Amino acid sequence: MTTHVSPATIAGRTQAPASKSHTIRALLIASLASGVSRVDKPLESDDATSCVDTCRALGATLTWNEESEYYIVDGVAGRPTAPADIIDVGNSGTTLYLAMSAAGLAEGTTTFTGDEQIRRRSAAPLLQSLDDLGATTVSQAGNGCAPITVTGRLRGGTTSIECPTSQYLSSLLLACPLADGDTEITVPLLWERPYVDMTLWWLDRQGIRYERDGYERFTIPGGQRYSAFRTDVPGDYSSATFLFVAAAITGGTVTVTELHPDDPQGDRAVLDMLEQLGCEVSWPRRTQVTVKGPGYGELAGGELDLNATPDALPALAVLGAACRSPLSLRNVPQARQKETDRVAVMAAELGRLGIAIDEHEDGLVVHPGRLRGGEVHGHGDHRVVMALAVAGLASETGVSVDTAERAAVTYPGFFEAIEQLAKR
């Protein structure tokens, strides 16, 4: 599906969609817990549906209340079942990685696959660690990618894992408390630390015991359990980033609700970055944040380290075009290993719109310039699609972006929100 976004100023108020990262962790922990949990206001998106289907396949019962928007989850008490059918996670890498270790708690073999993008994303370090801890794993293509089989059961033990994506470590941290024995994890490399903080936040809420030496070593006693709980899923800073950037580059003011100031989500740091570049950020209420943008050509430029916030790269690349001086987005090589190579893709698509980009192995430098408008490719990547749509708001003639339907992976109401906020 191709969608055209015409030039406009963004102004008004809207609600952030629920956090994908919190939704998936809440549903997975509830599914592994003893007893019946309730997850209120979760994200309703393609990725969330993939997680729900996966949890059901592993033996949990999830019942959706359409009227009040919550799931009732009857968990498996730490003992998932290995399904006879293959689990297809669609486009959800988070679901794949977190569920792989959960499947290691089952007696039997679980097979995972996904769409074309998922089948290009390697999980080799996680496979090796699961093998170290007592499971048996196989990448059917021999390249660390799905289709993948996991045969349990996790015993515990010691492993060392390099984590160019934090999801490898989060996967082990969520499953190892339920393993038969104790686990020690050494982490010589870790990117995207805030997502590990989020996982630890959930473990702390559950009273899970663990010891840590910074982010380099974790010791987790086995034989623990998750308890039933009730929670509201907070709004998503990653999705709200597109709205904030839209206000910044069009000189508008947007208020986004359902965002918590003390939430461990990494992309909360985008607000600090926007302030650094010249936006005004305020909190009219505890769960509402307002961003007022200086407008096109009035942002400061400079250098931003995105290692902890790689999902922000597509949106911030668009913002770079609106700065007074070049904007360098660096230390984010993992952005090349997402749904697409987002460094190369954003360089190519912004180039189509007239923006000069210097591409580097670990990021890019965006040079200021006028966004001409025209036709661009979303490459089936939800964050690329949304970033290019935001570019259309500040372009001369508008932007037509294909694969626009992929925004529904994490933000089903994105285009409706943009249209509601657009002042023409």
Secondary structure as GFF3:
##gff-version 3
##sequence-region A 1 424
A	DSSP	beta_strand	3	5	.	.	.	ID=ss1
A	DSSP	beta_strand	9	15	.	.	.	ID=ss2
A	DSSP	alpha_helix	20	32	.	.	.	ID=ss3
A	DSSP	beta_strand	36	40	.	.	.	ID=ss4
A	DSSP	alpha_helix	46	57	.	.	.	ID=ss5
A	DSSP	beta_strand	61	65	.	.	.	ID=ss6
A	DSSP	beta_strand	70	74	.	.	.	ID=ss7
A	DSSP	beta_strand	87	88	.	.	.	ID=ss8
A	DSSP	alpha_helix	93	103	.	.	.	ID=ss9
A	DSSP	beta_strand	108	113	.	.	.	ID=ss10
A	DSSP	three_ten_helix	118	120	.	.	.	ID=ss11
A	DSSP	alpha_helix	124	132	.	.	.	ID=ss12
A	DSSP	beta_strand	136	139	.	.	.	ID=ss13
A	DSSP	beta_strand	148	152	.	.	.	ID=ss14
A	DSSP	beta_strand	157	163	.	.	.	ID=ss15
A	DSSP	alpha_helix	166	175	.	.	.	ID=ss16
A	DSSP	three_ten_helix	176	178	.	.	.	ID=ss17
A	DSSP	beta_strand	183	190	.	.	.	ID=ss18
A	DSSP	alpha_helix	193	205	.	.	.	ID=ss19
A	DSSP	beta_strand	211	213	.	.	.	ID=ss20
A	DSSP	beta_strand	217	220	.	.	.	ID=ss21
A	DSSP	beta_strand	230	232	.	.	.	ID=ss22
A	DSSP	alpha_helix	237	250	.	.	.	ID=ss23
A	DSSP	beta_strand	253	257	.	.	.	ID=ss24
A	DSSP	three_ten_helix	266	268	.	.	.	ID=ss25
A	DSSP	alpha_helix	269	277	.	.	.	ID=ss26
A	DSSP	beta_strand	280	285	.	.	.	ID=ss27
A	DSSP	beta_strand	288	292	.	.	.	ID=ss28
A	DSSP	beta_strand	302	305	.	.	.	ID=ss29
A	DSSP	three_ten_helix	310	312	.	.	.	ID=ss30
A	DSSP	alpha_helix	313	321	.	.	.	ID=ss31
A	DSSP	beta_strand	327	330	.	.	.	ID=ss32
A	DSSP	three_ten_helix	333	337	.	.	.	ID=ss33
A	DSSP	alpha_helix	342	352	.	.	.	ID=ss34
A	DSSP	beta_strand	357	360	.	.	.	ID=ss35
A	DSSP	beta_strand	363	366	.	.	.	ID=ss36
A	DSSP	beta_strand	374	376	.	.	.	ID=ss37
A	DSSP	alpha_helix	382	393	.	.	.	ID=ss38
A	DSSP	beta_strand	399	401	.	.	.	ID=ss39
A	DSSP	three_ten_helix	404	409	.	.	.	ID=ss40
A	DSSP	alpha_helix	414	421	.	.	.	ID=ss41
A	DSSP	beta_strand	422	423	.	.	.	ID=ss42
###
